[in-house]
Amino acid sequence: MIIESGMFEWFNGRTSRESQSDIEIYRSDDKHLVIATERSDNPGPSVTNGAEYLWPSILKQFRLDPGKTVLIEHYKYPDRESWDVVTFSSLGSVTWSGIRKDKMHIIMKEFTS
């Protein structure tokens, strides 16, 4: 079930600039899925370049448990889309794992059925 959808503004501490992305938050039982889509009119750093500021801001604002939340970056291109699962180590480093469209559909089905 979708519980939030719209533009999300966040501050990138590295560049001292505000950024914008579109977000969708889904809930299934006690788990959450957050998809942050890069906006073509984003005035600041991208969802990738500001990941260490974007994701904690979303988790804090919506009071989401990081251990029960799947974080996905989404980019739309004229001829394709891309999705990456974002994970953070205990030391705060960020890892991106690309996923195919069919896998994204499976993840979405879990949160929308």
Secondary structure by P-SEA (a helix, b strand, c coil): ccccccbbbbbcccccbbbbbbbbbbbcccbbbbbbbbbccccccccccccccaaaaaaaaaccccccbbbbbbbbcccbbbbbbbbbcccbbbbbbbbcaaaaaaaaaaacc
